[in-house]
Structure formats: C-alpha cells, structure tokens
Amino acid sequence: MSAATTPADVFSASSRRGPVGVGVIGAGNISKQYLDNLTVFPDLKVYVIADLYEDAAEARAKEYGIPQWGGVDAALNHPDVEIIVNLTIPAAHVEVATAAVNAGKHVWTEKPFSLDRESGLGLLKTADAAGIRLGCAPDTFLGAGLETARRLIERGDIGTPLTAITMFQTPGPESWHPNPAFLFQHGAGPLFDMGPYYLTALVQTFGSVRRVAAVGSASKTTRVIGSGPRVGEEFTVEVPTHISAMAEFDGGASSHSVFSFESPLPRMGFVEITGTEATISLPDPNNFDGEIKLWRAGDEDWITVPATGPAPGRGMGVLDMARSIRGGIPHRATGDLAYHVLDTLVSITESTESGAFVDVESTAPVSAALPEDWNPTTATL
C-alpha cells in the first residue's frame, strides 16, 4: 500500500485551457533557479510571488516581470493561480503546503517533503481529501541525464539491476557558505540535504525501499564559518555529519550509500548500478544532465553514452504537473514518492540511533518515464 490513496478526481482533466497559473511562495536564492524556467515555459504563467518579507518578493517580481507580489495570502488568494510553488524554508514546508491545499491550490514543494512522518502523512491525507495534487523536488530524475540512463536500464543494457553504490563526500559547506548553521541542524545534515537526490534515483530504478541499516557519526560538536560577513563565528553541529547506509528494495536489490561532510576529498554525484551483464555509471542526481558510462563484461574501458532529451533545470516537475492537470493524467514527481523518500531518510536516522535494521512502511510506485519527445519549450495547452 502506498503512503496515501489518490482519489480519482485528482486525475480528472481540468476544464481550464491555456497556460497553468503559478504562484511562488518564497523569494530566496533558490527562487531564481525556478523562475529562470517557470517564466519562460509557455505552458506556465507566473502571476504572483509572495514572501514573508514583501520587499524581497517585490524585488524578485520586478527582476522577472511578474505582475503581482506581496505576503503569502497574495499567492494563496489569487484567482488565477492553480499551482503554488512552495520555496520556503524546510521547517515551513508542511505549513505552507497545507494552507495552499486549504485554498484549493495544487502544490509543488521544494525538498524535503516534510521533516517527520507525522506531518508528512497529515499533508498527504489533507490533500487526498481535498482532491489536490502534491508534487515535490527533486525533479532531477526527469532530466536528460537520468532519463537516458533509465532507458538504457529498461532496455536491458545492464541485464537485471542487482546492486548500487552511491557516494556524496565533501569537507562540509561551512568553508564556502556564508550562513551554514542550518545545514547542520535537524532536517539537514548530508543525509537530509543531499539524500533525496540519491534515494529518488535509486527508487526510480529499483522500486520502493523495504528496510535500511545505517551508522552515523560526527567528528566535531562545533564548526566555524569560513567565509562571508560572519567568518570565524562558531556554531553547533546537531546531526550526524557522516552516514553510511544500506538499503534493501522490494524486488531484492540492495544499495550502499555514503553521505558525508567529513571527507577532505570531495566526491559528489557518484552513482553506480550493477546488473547481471554490466555496470552503469549515472550522472550526478543533483543535476538534470550529465554523462552516462557503461562497463560490460570483457570491456577494457568505459563506454560513454550521450544524454538525450530536455534538461532545462528546476521547474521540470512543475511543468509536468501542469500538463498532467490539464490532461487528467498522473504527474511524476508525486507527494507519495517524496514521502517515501522522507520515510526512508527518517528510517536511516532511526537505524543510526538503534543500531538495528528499520523497516520502511511506506511505498511509492516508480513514476512513468517521460516521452522522448517531451519538450518544455513547446506550447501544448
């Protein structure tokens, strides 16, 4: 059973025609990455940007030619907005998403979906009861890099997928980030900050996670800001900064993942999936494009396979949701998928504390692949 059962009316075709109206809540740095795309996709129209700091919303609106700005209610109450793009801080994700659902808006939320199971499940149930769609980052698995790798795997180029190894290792973001403390607090750390990208890619390959086991550690109780106006300021580390996790999937496949802010050697975007006939090296799951490599039994070197398809960046999932609303079909980066990834992250954390395997109760179906001719720059509505 999935985390939530989606009512049929969520997938009924919309009676509206033309571009789908969008309201953005959250005018921080990540909003630029979204708005670079949301404001040029012809099947979307951004009507309003909102923020608790209305000056920030006004500045971002003027930068992108968005006609209206204001506080959160400016987006929630806008009659032409069909999708709220929720780019608030992680601690506010569920609160803002719930307000949007209660306002009758579909919701796209930046990751993580929630910070705990209880609030995440509550959001799923609220949206289901209202017949509202939920979507959530990451949508990188819709980009050309991971979609190309998926087609190769589904075509049988590596045989039956059996195992995976993923690694994200850096010294930590405090050396370059001017305000890094939040990345070392509850709901962050290398696991919650970067884990959604890697786990989403694995779930899209192997299906739902069945159980996990993990160990975690932190080499320091405090760290020091290395750049910006607060350079030299010390802050507290509240979460493990190195996680080594094993996962078993429903079909019997398994993976080993490292998420670390403890490595002097940066090693990011490492994902290898081994099958019965070959090993495939996937692109960085934090990116929408990238290089795919294959190593088959008997080969002397990797074979590079070019990625094909669109890779515009953040907002692909919002566009897929918009087109799916109009067409009355399921979208791909669903709330159920995001909740299952969140459930897995929480289970990994629990395993580091208990020293035992932890079962992952939720499931999420593998999302449909994008058609190869899917084009974000074409008006289809």
Secondary structure, DSSP 4 states (H G I P E B T S, - for coil): --SSPPPGGGGSPPS--SSEEEEEE--SHHHHHHHHHHTT-TTEEEEEEE-SSHHHHHHHHHHHT-SEEESHHHHHT-TT--EEEE-S-GGGHHHHHHHHHHTT-EEEEPSPS-SSHHHHHHHHHHHHHHT--EEES--GGGSHHHHHHHHHHHHTTTSSEEEEEEEEE-S-GGGT-SS-GGGGSTT-HHHHHHHHHHHHHHHHHH-SEEEEEEEEE-S-SEEE--SSTTTT-EEE--S-SEEEEEEEETTS-EEEEEEES--SS-EEEEEEEEESSEEEEPPPTTSS---EEEEETT-SS-EEE---S----TTHHHHHHHHHHHHT---SSBHHHHHHHHHHHHHHHHHHHHSS-EE-----PPPPPPPTT--TTS---
